Amino acid sequence: MRRFRAAVLRSYDGPFTVEEVALRTEPAAGEILVEIAGSGMCRTDLAVRRSAGRSPLPAVLGHEGAGVVVCTGGGSEAAISVGDHVVLSFDSCGGCRNCLGAAPAYCDSFASLNLFGGREEEPPRFTDAAGKALAPRWFGQSSFAEYALVPARNAVRVDPGLPLELLGPLGCGFLTGAGAVLNTFGAGPGDTLTVLGAGAVGLAAVMAATAAGVVTVAVDRYPQRLALAERFGAIPLPAGTAGLPGRIRRLTDGGAQYALDTTASVPLINDALQALRPTGSLGLVARLPAALSLEPGTLDRGRSIRHICEGDAVPGLLIPRLTGLWRAGRFPFDQLVRTYPLSGINEAERDCDAGRVVKPVLLPEGSNR
């Protein structure tokens, strides 16, 4: 049995508590045990509070982990070895039509594996200090902890020379924004893009767009986030600007070819659609809280709208691409990160909710990195 500390969420409206937990077994075939160096806090982690009880508690959340492999269970993912530095990404079954078609973010079992249950086991392998079961692995990780037991296919090896403690958000938030630009849209030089919401996902999209030579307009309500977007190459535009669609059309020479919404704001979504050029495409990454009512004419003339999950990414392909761009100074994601000790998880959540930080990353106190 392996005992270590983790941040446990015991109620939907209560704080995280950092406490001792236990794993009752070592990795099985196809699994690895990872010592966590850092784990990003994502809006999806915090959305558990609004999940209407569908995400089981008590649970250890966290799905942007990075760390060092300390034990493997062997099996088909033998390419991952003890001592490897890895970034952890979302879970998938590996065998459905979409997984086999290089679209693991659209796995038939995505919701059950990542959000609403996962692999339940009896007796439970993951328990609190009293021996009571914790919810199955969140996104296959539960990385708000000192260790995470994960399917090996969730892990992407990275160069040991990279700042491992900062890399976790490449497995979800930064992957989503950058992937929307580079994979879904396939945007390149001469293209135009509107990004609605300059949080972690939106700013990752801005950085990827700048690296790809795309002219980008960033819309947000926070001046400090617009300043970041401008630093990363976007044209900043306050969300409350009068005649927003017309302003975007003027800034993008007749309308943006692509738009990415990270806000789930129905008025902003309509503004973005109205600012698209004919044949333009809008991608949504945030879950809509209510029905989406579109203004008349917004989808005329070949315009389209679709949901994008995890940046349409194969993590093993996109994460190395993003670390390569970072090394070249073209994807400076580290400038969005503020680190907190794992014991400071509630402060990190408050700062995230208040917009005082773009991407919190939690560092286990026992980490030597």
VOBA-1610 file (N, C-alpha, C; in pm, whole numbers, padded with zeros to 5 digits, always signed):
BEGIN
Met+00085-00120+00000Met+00000+00000+00000Met+00088+00125+00000Arg+00055+00220-00082Arg+00131+00345-00092Arg+00045+00459-00035Arg+00100+00530+00064Arg+00029+00641+00126Arg+00095+00773+00085Phe+00013+00874+00059Phe+00065+01005+00019Phe-00044+01109+00041Arg-00011+01234+00014Arg-00105+01343+00038Arg-00172+01385-00093Ala-00299+01421-00079Ala-00377+01464-00194Ala-00481+01565-00147Ala-00531+01645-00242Ala-00639+01741-00213Ala-00772+01673-00244Val-00854+01656-00143Val-00982+01585-00157Val-01096+01685-00154Leu-01188+01674-00249Leu-01312+01751-00247Leu-01421+01660-00194Arg-01477+01697-00078Arg-01575+01610-00012Arg-01719+01656-00032Ser-01740+01781-00067Ser-01876+01829-00093Ser-01871+01931-00205Tyr-01984+01946-00275Tyr-01986+02031-00393Tyr-01970+02179-00359Asp-02002+02216-00236Asp-01987+02357-00198Asp-01885+02378-00087Gly-01804+02276-00059Gly-01705+02286+00048Gly-01565+02307-00005Pro-01468+02333+00084Pro-01330+02352+00041Pro-01262+02219+00012Phe-01149+02227-00057Phe-01061+02111-00068Phe-00991+02090+00067Thr-00967+01966+00103Thr-00888+01935+00222Thr-00769+01851+00180Val-00651+01891+00220Val-00530+01815+00188Val-00510+01712+00298Glu-00514+01586+00261Glu-00513+01479+00360Glu-00441+01356+00305Glu-00419+01260+00393Glu-00352+01137+00351Glu-00451+01047+00278Val-00405+00992+00165Val-00483+00894+00090Val-00395+00772+00068Ala-00456+00667+00011Ala-00379+00543-00008Ala-00415+00476-00139Leu-00314+00423-00205Leu-00332+00331-00318Leu-00304+00191-00267Arg-00397+00100-00291Arg-00385-00034-00237Arg-00311-00131-00327Thr-00264-00084-00442Thr-00197-00174-00536Thr-00098-00097-00620Glu-00008-00168-00681Glu+00085-00110-00777Glu+00021-00114-00917Pro+00083-00054-01017Pro+00022-00050-01151Pro-00004-00189-01208Ala-00120-00203-01270Ala-00152-00324-01346Ala-00096-00309-01487Ala-00112-00412-01568Ala-00066-00404-01707Ala-00131-00285-01776Gly-00048-00208-01847Gly-00098-00090-01918Gly-00112+00033-01832Glu-00066+00028-01706Glu-00074+00143-01615Glu+00065+00186-01573Ile+00074+00310-01527Ile+00198+00363-01471Ile+00167+00442-01344Leu+00263+00446-01253Leu+00254+00531-01135Leu+00348+00648-01155Val+00295+00770-01138Val+00371+00891-01165Val+00382+00974-01038Glu+00504+01015-01004Glu+00523+01113-00898Glu+00498+01251-00958Ile+00398+01321-00907Ile+00355+01447-00967Ile+00452+01559-00930Ala+00498+01630-01032Ala+00582+01749-01012Ala+00497+01875-01009Gly+00388+01877-01081Gly+00298+01992-01083Gly+00170+01954-01154Ser+00060+02017-01113Ser-00069+01989-01175Ser-00146+02119-01194Gly-00185+02148-01317Gly-00261+02268-01344Gly-00403+02256-01291Met-00460+02371-01254Met-00600+02377-01215Met-00679+02429-01334Cys-00777+02352-01378Cys-00856+02384-01497Cys-00999+02418-01455Arg-01067+02499-01535Arg-01207+02531-01508Arg-01293+02406-01500Thr-01256+02301-01572Thr-01334+02178-01567Thr-01326+02114-01429Asp-01211+02125-01361Asp-01202+02076-01224Asp-01304+02147-01135Leu-01312+02278-01149Leu-01399+02357-01064Leu-01545+02342-01103Ala-01571+02302-01228Ala-01709+02283-01272Ala-01777+02165-01204Val-01701+02080-01137Val-01760+01971-01060Val-01862+02026-00961Arg-01836+02144-00910Arg-01928+02204-00812Arg-02066+02229-00872Arg-02072+02242-01005Arg-02200+02271-01071Arg-02250+02150-01152Ser-02202+02031-01117Ser-02233+01912-01199Ser-02362+01844-01160Ala-02440+01908-01070Ala-02568+01851-01026Ala-02551+01709-00970Gly-02437+01686-00907Gly-02415+01558-00843Gly-02372+01446-00934Arg-02355+01474-01064Arg-02319+01366-01156Arg-02175+01320-01139Ser-02086+01410-01096Ser-01948+01371-01069Ser-01940+01325-00923Pro-01908+01199-00900Pro-01916+01144-00763Pro-01811+01203-00670Leu-01851+01224-00546Leu-01763+01270-00440Leu-01771+01170-00324Pro-01670+01168-00236Pro-01548+01248-00238Pro-01454+01205-00349Ala-01374+01301-00396Ala-01287+01273-00509Ala-01159+01354-00498Val-01055+01301-00560Val-00933+01376-00587Val-00942+01419-00733Leu-00949+01549-00757Leu-00959+01601-00893Leu-00819+01627-00948Gly-00812+01705-01056Gly-00685+01735-01119Gly-00664+01652-01244His-00649+01721-01358His-00629+01646-01483His-00529+01715-01575Glu-00440+01796-01517Glu-00331+01855-01594Glu-00199+01826-01523Gly-00175+01697-01499Gly-00057+01658-01423Gly+00065+01636-01510Ala+00181+01652-01448Ala+00309+01618-01511Ala+00400+01566-01402Gly+00483+01469-01436Gly+00570+01414-01334Gly+00665+01309-01389Val+00719+01230-01298Val+00819+01129-01331Val+00761+00990-01304Val+00778+00900-01397Val+00730+00763-01382Val+00816+00691-01279Val+00751+00637-01175Val+00825+00565-01070Val+00800+00415-01074Cys+00697+00371-01146Cys+00667+00228-01154Cys+00577+00204-01274Thr+00596+00092-01342Thr+00510+00058-01455Thr+00456-00083-01437Gly+00341-00107-01501Gly+00281-00240-01495Gly+00309-00323-01618Gly+00394-00270-01708Gly+00423-00343-01830Gly+00305-00339-01925Gly+00301-00430-02019Gly+00192-00436-02114Gly+00227-00365-02243Ser+00123-00333-02318Ser+00143-00283-02454Ser+00202-00143-02459Glu+00193-00067-02347Glu+00249+00068-02348Glu+00392+00067-02291Ala+00469-00036-02323Ala+00602-00053-02264Ala+00698+00056-02307Ala+00660+00142-02402Ala+00747+00252-02442Ala+00767+00351-02328Ile+00678+00351-02228Ile+00694+00435-02110Ile+00774+00357-02006Ser+00883+00419-01957Ser+00974+00349-01867Ser+00991+00427-01737Val+01035+00358-01634Val+01066+00423-01507Val+01171+00532-01531Gly+01149+00647-01473Gly+01238+00760-01489Gly+01198+00857-01599Asp+01105+00816-01686Asp+01060+00906-01791Asp+00985+01025-01732His+01006+01142-01793His+00926+01261-01762His+00805+01259-01855Val+00686+01277-01797Val+00564+01264-01876Val+00467+01377-01844Val+00390+01415-01946Val+00272+01499-01930Val+00151+01409-01943Leu+00055+01426-01853Leu-00065+01343-01851Leu-00180+01416-01918Ser-00257+01344-01999Ser-00370+01403-02068Ser-00496+01324-02037Phe-00602+01346-02113Phe-00732+01287-02085Phe-00733+01137-02112Asp-00833+01070-02054Asp-00847+00925-02069Asp-00931+00893-02192Ser-00910+00775-02247Ser-00989+00726-02361Ser-00980+00575-02362Cys-01074+00510-02430Cys-01077+00363-02426Cys-00970+00301-02515Gly-00931+00371-02621Gly-00830+00320-02713Gly-00881+00223-02817Gly-01009+00183-02807Gly-01057+00080-02899Gly-01181+00113-02978Cys-01249+00224-02949Cys-01370+00258-03023Cys-01334+00317-03159Arg-01435+00341-03242Arg-01410+00390-03377Arg-01335+00524-03377Asn-01373+00614-03288Asn-01307+00744-03287Asn-01164+00735-03234Cys-01142+00655-03131Cys-01004+00638-03081Cys-00915+00579-03191Leu-00966+00477-03259Leu-00888+00416-03365Leu-00871+00509-03485Gly-00960+00607-03496Gly-00952+00705-03604Gly-00877+00831-03566Ala-00792+00823-03464Ala-00708+00935-03420Ala-00791+01053-03372Ala-00906+01023-03306Ala-00989+01127-03246Ala-01024+01086-03104Pro-00924+01067-03016Pro-00952+01015-02882Pro-01036+01108-02797Ala-01038+01239-02825Ala-01121+01331-02748Ala-01270+01304-02769Tyr-01304+01228-02873Tyr-01444+01195-02901Tyr-01470+01046-02876Cys-01391+00989-02787Cys-01406+00849-02746Cys-01551+00822-02704Asp-01602+00707-02741Asp-01738+00669-02702Asp-01757+00671-02551Ser-01651+00648-02476Ser-01659+00640-02330Ser-01601+00763-02262Phe-01586+00873-02334Phe-01518+00990-02278Phe-01584+01037-02149Ala-01716+01053-02149Ala-01784+01109-02031Ala-01767+01018-01910Ser-01786+00888-01927Ser-01776+00797-01813Ser-01633+00783-01764Leu-01536+00782-01853Leu-01396+00766-01812Leu-01340+00892-01747Asn-01384+01008-01793Asn-01321+01132-01748Asn-01402+01212-01647Leu-01534+01204-01654Leu-01616+01297-01579Leu-01709+01233-01476Phe-01775+01126-01512Phe-01889+01082-01433Phe-01877+00942-01376Gly-01757+00895-01356Gly-01747+00763-01294Gly-01614+00698-01313Gly-01585+00661-01437Gly-01458+00595-01463Gly-01464+00447-01432Arg-01350+00392-01399Arg-01341+00247-01375Arg-01363+00217-01227Glu-01484+00181-01191Glu-01513+00148-01052Glu-01459+00009-01020Glu-01405-00007-00900Glu-01341-00132-00862Glu-01383-00172-00722Glu-01389-00299-00699Glu-01425-00352-00568Glu-01329-00466-00533Pro-01252-00457-00423Pro-01248-00341-00334Pro-01180-00222-00400Pro-01209-00100-00354Pro-01151+00018-00417Pro-01001+00024-00398Arg-00934+00069-00502Arg-00788+00083-00493Arg-00747+00217-00434Phe-00834+00318-00443Phe-00800+00453-00402Phe-00891+00490-00284Thr-00832+00512-00166Thr-00912+00536-00047Thr-00853+00649+00036Asp-00935+00700+00130Asp-00883+00798+00225Asp-00816+00726+00341Ala-00771+00803+00441Ala-00696+00743+00552Ala-00781+00646+00633Ala-00914+00664+00630Ala-01003+00576+00704Ala-01041+00452+00624Gly-00988+00439+00503Gly-01018+00324+00420Gly-01144+00337+00338Lys-01206+00456+00338Lys-01328+00477+00260Lys-01293+00515+00116Ala-01372+00465+00023Ala-01341+00482-00119Ala-01348+00628-00162Leu-01253+00665-00246Leu-01258+00792-00318Leu-01307+00762-00459Ala-01364+00862-00526Ala-01420+00841-00659Ala-01312+00791-00754Pro-01353+00712-00855Pro-01256+00664-00954Pro-01181+00779-01019Arg-01073+00746-01082Arg-00975+00845-01128Arg-01034+00951-01220Trp-01022+01076-01180Trp-01071+01191-01255Trp-00984+01209-01379Phe-01044+01204-01498Phe-00971+01211-01625Phe-00857+01109-01629Gly-00875+00997-01559Gly-00769+00897-01556Gly-00649+00937-01474Gln-00658+01048-01398Gln-00541+01101-01329Gln-00561+01121-01179Ser-00655+01210-01142Ser-00665+01257-01004Ser-00528+01310-00959Ser-00480+01412-01031Ser-00341+01456-01013Ser-00323+01571-00914Phe-00428+01611-00839Phe-00409+01703-00727Phe-00355+01621-00610Ala-00237+01566-00628Ala-00182+01470-00534Ala-00032+01457-00557Glu+00032+01385-00467Glu+00175+01361-00482Glu+00204+01249-00581Tyr+00108+01159-00602Tyr+00123+01050-00699Tyr-00007+01033-00776Ala+00002+00980-00896Ala-00116+00949-00976Ala-00094+00815-01046Leu-00196+00729-01038Leu-00196+00601-01108Leu-00279+00618-01234Val-00217+00604-01351Val-00285+00640-01476Val-00265+00534-01583Pro-00357+00525-01680Pro-00331+00443-01797Pro-00210+00498-01873Ala-00122+00411-01916Ala-00001+00456-01984Ala-00032+00533-02112Arg-00144+00502-02177Arg-00175+00573-02301Arg-00211+00720-02275Asn-00238+00756-02149Asn-00264+00897-02114Asn-00137+00979-02106Ala-00022+00913-02106Ala+00104+00982-02077Ala+00182+01009-02205Val+00242+01127-02210Val+00326+01166-02324Val+00465+01198-02272Arg+00564+01126-02321Arg+00702+01151-02278Arg+00749+01287-02327Val+00825+01356-02241Val+00882+01486-02278Val+01030+01488-02240Asp+01100+01582-02298Asp+01244+01597-02275Asp+01269+01631-02128Pro+01361+01560-02061Pro+01391+01590-01921Pro+01446+01730-01899Gly+01491+01797-02005Gly+01543+01932-01991Gly+01435+02039-01981Leu+01309+02002-02001Leu+01199+02097-01993Leu+01157+02119-01847Pro+01095+02234-01814Pro+01051+02262-01677Pro+00928+02179-01642Leu+00948+02057-01596Leu+00842+01958-01582Leu+00726+02009-01498Glu+00755+02083-01391Glu+00648+02125-01300Glu+00549+02220-01366Leu+00587+02279-01479Leu+00501+02375-01548Leu+00426+02315-01666Leu+00456+02190-01703Leu+00408+02135-01829Leu+00267+02078-01824Gly+00212+02052-01706Gly+00083+01984-01695Gly-00029+02046-01778Pro-00044+02180-01780Pro-00153+02239-01857Pro-00146+02211-02007Leu-00032+02164-02056Leu-00025+02123-02197Leu-00112+02001-02224Gly-00154+01931-02118Gly-00236+01813-02135Gly-00384+01841-02151Cys-00427+01966-02124Cys-00569+01998-02141Cys-00591+02142-02184Gly-00579+02239-02092Gly-00616+02377-02123Gly-00540+02436-02239Phe-00407+02431-02234Phe-00327+02486-02344Phe-00341+02401-02470Leu-00356+02270-02451Leu-00379+02178-02563Leu-00507+02215-02637Thr-00612+02250-02561Thr-00741+02282-02621Thr-00734+02407-02705Gly-00678+02515-02650Gly-00671+02640-02725Gly-00582+02630-02846Ala-00463+02576-02826Ala-00370+02565-02939Ala-00421+02467-03043Gly-00480+02357-02997Gly-00530+02257-03091Gly-00644+02308-03176Ala-00730+02391-03117Ala-00840+02449-03195Ala-00786+02527-03315Val-00679+02601-03294Val-00620+02682-03401Val-00544+02594-03501Leu-00459+02506-03448Leu-00367+02432-03535Leu-00432+02308-03596Asn-00522+02243-03521Asn-00585+02119-03571Asn-00721+02145-03632Thr-00814+02197-03552Thr-00952+02213-03599Thr-00959+02310-03716Phe-00903+02430-03697Phe-00909+02531-03801Phe-00798+02512-03905Gly-00686+02457-03864Gly-00572+02449-03955Gly-00531+02586-04006Ala-00540+02686-03918Ala-00515+02824-03957Ala-00368+02847-03988Gly-00345+02937-04082Gly-00208+02967-04123Gly-00192+03110-04169Pro-00079+03144-04228Pro-00051+03282-04270Pro-00162+03336-04359Gly-00205+03458-04329Gly-00309+03523-04406Gly-00449+03499-04352Asp-00467+03402-04263Asp-00597+03378-04203Asp-00624+03479-04092Thr-00751+03490-04055Thr-00793+03581-03948Thr-00875+03505-03847Leu-00863+03545-03720Leu-00924+03472-03609Leu-00972+03569-03503Thr-01089+03542-03447Thr-01136+03611-03327Thr-01136+03512-03212Val-01078+03551-03100Val-01077+03469-02979Val-01161+03541-02874Leu-01266+03476-02828Leu-01354+03533-02727Leu-01319+03473-02592Gly-01264+03557-02504Gly-01220+03510-02374Gly-01071+03486-02371Ala-00999+03570-02295Ala-00853+03560-02290Ala-00809+03496-02159Gly-00868+03380-02130Gly-00820+03297-02019Gly-00714+03202-02069Ala-00695+03092-01998Ala-00588+02998-02034Ala-00608+02941-02174Val-00731+02897-02206Val-00757+02839-02337Val-00746+02946-02446Gly-00807+03061-02423Gly-00804+03167-02522Gly-00665+03219-02550Leu-00585+03238-02445Leu-00449+03289-02465Leu-00360+03184-02530Ala-00383+03057-02503Ala-00310+02952-02575Ala-00344+02958-02723Ala-00472+02985-02754Ala-00511+03000-02894Ala-00442+03119-02957Val-00433+03230-02884Val-00365+03350-02936Val-00220+03319-02966Met-00151+03252-02873Met-00009+03222-02894Met+00010+03129-03013Ala-00076+03027-03025Ala-00064+02935-03138Ala-00093+03007-03269Ala-00190+03097-03269Ala-00224+03172-03389Ala-00109+03262-03432Thr-00048+03330-03336Thr+00067+03415-03368Thr+00181+03332-03425Ala+00205+03214-03363Ala+00311+03126-03415Ala+00281+03081-03557Ala+00151+03070-03592Ala+00111+03023-03725Ala+00095+03137-03825Gly+00118+03261-03783Gly+00109+03374-03874Gly-00033+03424-03897Val-00122+03400-03800Val-00263+03438-03813Val-00286+03575-03751Val-00365+03659-03815Val-00406+03787-03758Val-00520+03760-03661Thr-00504+03800-03534Thr-00598+03761-03430Thr-00651+03883-03355Val-00781+03883-03330Val-00846+03980-03243Val-00889+03906-03117Ala-00851+03957-02999Ala-00887+03895-02872Ala-00988+03984-02800Val-01096+03924-02752Val-01203+03996-02684Val-01213+03945-02541Asp-01211+04037-02444Asp-01224+03998-02305Asp-01270+04119-02224Arg-01323+04094-02104Arg-01370+04202-02018Arg-01263+04251-01922Tyr-01154+04173-01904Tyr-01049+04210-01810Tyr-00934+04281-01883Pro-00906+04409-01848Pro-00796+04480-01915Pro-00662+04407-01905Gln-00634+04346-01789Gln-00505+04281-01772Gln-00491+04160-01865Arg-00602+04093-01895Arg-00595+03979-01986Arg-00584+04026-02131Leu-00647+04137-02163Leu-00629+04195-02296Leu-00484+04238-02316Ala-00423+04288-02209Ala-00281+04328-02219Ala-00194+04206-02248Leu-00225+04092-02186Leu-00151+03969-02216Leu-00173+03927-02360Ala-00297+03932-02405Ala-00325+03895-02544Ala-00248+03982-02641Glu-00240+04110-02611Glu-00165+04201-02699Glu-00016+04166-02696Arg+00034+04133-02577Arg+00176+04094-02566Arg+00206+03972-02653Phe+00108+03881-02663Phe+00128+03759-02740Phe+00090+03774-02887Gly+00059+03896-02931Gly+00043+03921-03073Gly-00097+03950-03122Ala-00197+03954-03031Ala-00335+03979-03074Ala-00369+04127-03070Ile-00472+04164-03142Ile-00531+04298-03134Ile-00635+04294-03023Pro-00619+04374-02915Pro-00712+04365-02803Pro-00840+04444-02829Leu-00953+04390-02782Leu-01081+04456-02801Leu-01169+04427-02679Pro-01207+04531-02601Pro-01289+04508-02482Pro-01424+04447-02518Ala-01472+04355-02433Ala-01596+04284-02460Ala-01716+04378-02469Gly-01713+04489-02398Gly-01826+04581-02399Gly-01824+04684-02511Thr-01735+04668-02605Thr-01724+04764-02716Thr-01855+04772-02795Ala-01904+04894-02817Ala-02026+04912-02896Ala-02000+04869-03041Gly-02100+04802-03099Gly-02085+04757-03238Gly-01971+04660-03256Leu-01959+04564-03163Leu-01845+04472-03163Leu-01828+04397-03296Pro-01935+04341-03356Pro-01914+04270-03483Pro-01854+04358-03592Gly-01902+04482-03602Gly-01848+04572-03703Gly-01702+04605-03679Arg-01665+04622-03552Arg-01524+04649-03520Arg-01436+04531-03559Ile-01483+04411-03531Ile-01405+04293-03567Ile-01392+04282-03719Arg-01501+04306-03791Arg-01494+04299-03938Arg-01394+04399-03994Arg-01390+04518-03936Arg-01293+04618-03985Arg-01149+04575-03954Leu-01128+04518-03838Leu-00993+04478-03799Leu-00944+04354-03874Thr-01036+04278-03932Thr-01000+04153-04000Thr-01028+04160-04150Asp-01031+04280-04204Asp-01044+04301-04348Asp-01169+04234-04404Gly-01285+04265-04343Gly-01411+04216-04394Gly-01472+04101-04317Gly-01405+04055-04213Gly-01460+03948-04131Gly-01357+03839-04104Ala-01365+03782-03985Ala-01272+03674-03947Ala-01310+03544-04016Gln-01209+03468-04058Gln-01235+03336-04115Gln-01271+03236-04005Tyr-01213+03257-03886Tyr-01236+03166-03776Tyr-01267+03245-03649Ala-01344+03185-03560Ala-01368+03241-03428Ala-01369+03126-03328Leu-01314+03153-03210Leu-01309+03054-03103Leu-01371+03116-02979Asp-01479+03055-02930Asp-01543+03106-02809Asp-01507+03018-02690Thr-01456+03083-02584Thr-01423+03012-02461Thr-01511+03058-02346Thr-01612+03143-02374Thr-01689+03209-02269Thr-01825+03147-02243Ala-01884+03081-02340Ala-02022+03031-02334Ala-02123+03143-02317Ser-02085+03266-02355Ser-02176+03380-02351Ser-02255+03386-02481Val-02387+03370-02473Val-02469+03369-02595Val-02459+03500-02671Pro-02463+03618-02606Pro-02446+03742-02683Pro-02312+03750-02756Leu-02204+03706-02689Leu-02073+03710-02756Leu-02067+03610-02871Ile-02129+03494-02853Ile-02131+03397-02962Ile-02202+03455-03084Asn-02313+03522-03062Asn-02382+03586-03174Asn-02298+03696-03237Asp-02228+03774-03154Asp-02138+03876-03209Asp-02031+03813-03296Ala-01974+03703-03247Ala-01867+03637-03324Ala-01918+03584-03456Leu-02037+03525-03456Leu-02094+03475-03581Leu-02119+03588-03680Gln-02169+03701-03630Gln-02196+03814-03718Gln-02067+03876-03772Ala-01956+03852-03702Ala-01828+03907-03747Ala-01751+03814-03838Leu-01805+03693-03865Leu-01738+03600-03956Leu-01756+03644-04101Arg-01657+03616-04181Arg-01672+03635-04325Arg-01753+03518-04381Pro-01808+03527-04502Pro-01874+03412-04563Pro-01781+03290-04564Thr-01836+03175-04533Thr-01767+03046-04516Thr-01689+03039-04385Gly-01701+03139-04300Gly-01628+03137-04173Gly-01680+03032-04077Ser-01595+02995-03980Ser-01628+02888-03885Ser-01609+02936-03742Leu-01705+02900-03657Leu-01697+02929-03514Leu-01684+02798-03438Gly-01586+02791-03348Gly-01569+02676-03261Gly-01602+02712-03117Leu-01674+02623-03049Leu-01710+02641-02908Leu-01634+02539-02825Val-01572+02584-02717Val-01502+02489-02629Val-01565+02482-02491Ala-01642+02584-02452Ala-01706+02584-02320Ala-01845+02522-02329Arg-01885+02456-02222Arg-02019+02397-02218Arg-02122+02507-02200Leu-02223+02511-02285Leu-02326+02614-02278Leu-02418+02590-02159Pro-02445+02694-02078Pro-02531+02676-01961Pro-02679+02679-01995Ala-02714+02723-02115Ala-02854+02734-02156Ala-02862+02716-02306Ala-02985+02716-02357Ala-03005+02702-02500Ala-02937+02814-02576Leu-02884+02781-02691Leu-02816+02880-02775Leu-02915+02932-02879Ser-02958+03056-02861Ser-03049+03121-02955Ser-02968+03209-03049Leu-02977+03182-03177Leu-02898+03255-03275Leu-02979+03365-03340Glu-02915+03478-03363Glu-02979+03588-03434Glu-03003+03548-03579Pro-03113+03597-03639Pro-03140+03565-03780Pro-03023+03603-03870Gly-02990+03514-03961Gly-02886+03542-04059Gly-02745+03509-04016Thr-02726+03469-03888Thr-02589+03448-03842Thr-02521+03329-03908Leu-02599+03230-03955Leu-02539+03113-04020Leu-02559+03115-04171Asp-02596+03231-04224Asp-02609+03242-04370Asp-02472+03239-04437Arg-02474+03215-04567Arg-02356+03229-04655Arg-02240+03139-04615Gly-02274+03014-04582Gly-02170+02915-04560Gly-02104+02917-04425Arg-02153+03000-04334Arg-02093+03001-04200Arg-02133+02874-04125Ser-02045+02831-04033Ser-02071+02707-03959Ser-02031+02723-03814Ile-02084+02633-03731Ile-02056+02634-03588Ile-02043+02490-03541Arg-01946+02463-03454Arg-01927+02328-03401Arg-01861+02333-03266His-01875+02223-03191His-01806+02211-03063His-01670+02147-03085Ile-01571+02191-03008Ile-01435+02138-03016Ile-01398+02082-02879Cys-01361+01956-02873Cys-01318+01893-02747Cys-01168+01868-02750Glu-01100+01916-02648Glu-00956+01891-02629Glu-00875+01930-02753Gly-00920+02033-02825Gly-00844+02081-02939Gly-00830+01981-03053Asp-00924+01883-03061Asp-00915+01779-03164Asp-00775+01716-03166Ala-00715+01705-03049Ala-00574+01667-03043Ala-00553+01519-03021Val-00448+01467-03080Val-00382+01345-03035Val-00268+01394-02947Pro-00279+01382-02814Pro-00181+01446-02725Pro-00037+01410-02758Gly-00013+01286-02797Gly+00124+01245-02827Gly+00185+01315-02946Leu+00103+01378-03028Leu+00152+01456-03142Leu+00158+01604-03110Leu+00052+01657-03046Leu+00045+01802-03025Leu+00135+01850-02912Ile+00143+01775-02802Ile+00226+01821-02690Ile+00372+01839-02730Pro+00435+01744-02801Pro+00573+01770-02846Pro+00582+01891-02940Arg+00481+01912-03021Arg+00482+02030-03109Arg+00481+02158-03026Leu+00402+02161-02920Leu+00393+02281-02837Leu+00522+02303-02756Thr+00582+02196-02707Thr+00709+02216-02635Thr+00818+02262-02730Gly+00813+02216-02855Gly+00908+02265-02954Gly+00890+02413-02982Leu+00764+02457-02993Leu+00738+02601-03011Leu+00783+02680-02889Trp+00764+02623-02768Trp+00811+02692-02647Trp+00962+02709-02649Arg+01034+02605-02684Arg+01180+02615-02691Arg+01224+02724-02789Ala+01145+02742-02895Ala+01178+02842-02996Ala+01130+02981-02957Gly+01069+02995-02839Gly+01019+03124-02795Gly+00889+03166-02860Arg+00816+03070-02919Arg+00696+03105-02996Arg+00566+03058-02930Phe+00577+02997-02814Phe+00457+02957-02740Phe+00489+02970-02590Pro+00497+03095-02540Pro+00546+03119-02403Pro+00441+03095-02295Phe+00392+02972-02289Phe+00284+02939-02196Phe+00324+02960-02051Asp+00455+02951-02022Asp+00500+02966-01884Asp+00468+03104-01828Gln+00448+03203-01916Gln+00414+03338-01870Gln+00271+03348-01818Leu+00192+03244-01837Leu+00054+03243-01788Leu+00041+03172-01654Val+00148+03111-01607Val+00141+03022-01491Val+00179+03095-01362Arg+00102+03070-01257Arg+00142+03106-01120Arg+00137+02979-01038Thr+00245+02949-00964Thr+00250+02826-00887Thr+00203+02848-00744Tyr+00142+02744-00689Tyr+00094+02741-00551Tyr+00136+02606-00491Pro+00164+02601-00361Pro+00181+02469-00299Pro+00048+02395-00301Leu+00051+02264-00300Leu-00073+02186-00299Leu-00162+02229-00182Ser-00101+02262-00070Ser-00179+02306+00047Ser-00250+02438+00022Gly-00210+02511-00081Gly-00274+02638-00115Gly-00381+02625-00221Ile-00439+02507-00238Ile-00534+02483-00346Ile-00659+02571-00335Asn-00705+02599-00213Asn-00825+02682-00201Asn-00796+02827-00238Glu-00676+02875-00206Glu-00636+03009-00250Glu-00627+03014-00402Ala-00571+02908-00462Ala-00562+02903-00608Ala-00700+02909-00672Glu-00797+02836-00614Glu-00933+02838-00668Glu-00993+02978-00656Arg-00974+03043-00543Arg-01029+03179-00526Arg-00967+03275-00627Asp-00836+03266-00646Asp-00769+03355-00741Asp-00817+03327-00883Cys-00840+03200-00915Cys-00888+03164-01048Cys-01028+03220-01071Asp-01117+03204-00972Asp-01254+03253-00985Asp-01258+03405-00998Ala-01165+03474-00931Ala-01164+03620-00932Ala-01089+03677-01051Gly-01032+03592-01134Gly-00958+03642-01250Gly-00821+03697-01217Arg-00770+03666-01095Arg-00638+03717-01057Arg-00523+03634-01112Val-00553+03516-01163Val-00451+03429-01219Val-00509+03362-01343Val-00425+03342-01444Val-00471+03275-01565Val-00465+03124-01548Lys-00352+03074-01505Lys-00336+02929-01491Lys-00264+02896-01361Pro-00338+02856-01257Pro-00271+02809-01136Pro-00211+02670-01159Val-00093+02648-01104Val-00031+02516-01106Val+00007+02481-00962Leu-00039+02364-00917Leu-00017+02319-00781Leu+00106+02230-00774Leu+00193+02261-00678Leu+00318+02186-00661Leu+00312+02108-00530Pro+00319+01975-00537Pro+00326+01898-00412Pro+00445+01941-00329Glu+00423+01960-00200Glu+00532+02012-00115Glu+00650+01917-00108Gly+00626+01789-00129Gly+00735+01693-00123Gly+00818+01687-00250Ser+00777+01764-00354Ser+00850+01757-00481Ser+00986+01822-00468Asn+01085+01760-00528Asn+01221+01816-00529Asn+01249+01893-00656Arg+01148+01908-00743Arg+01170+01975-00871Arg+01120+02118-00864
//
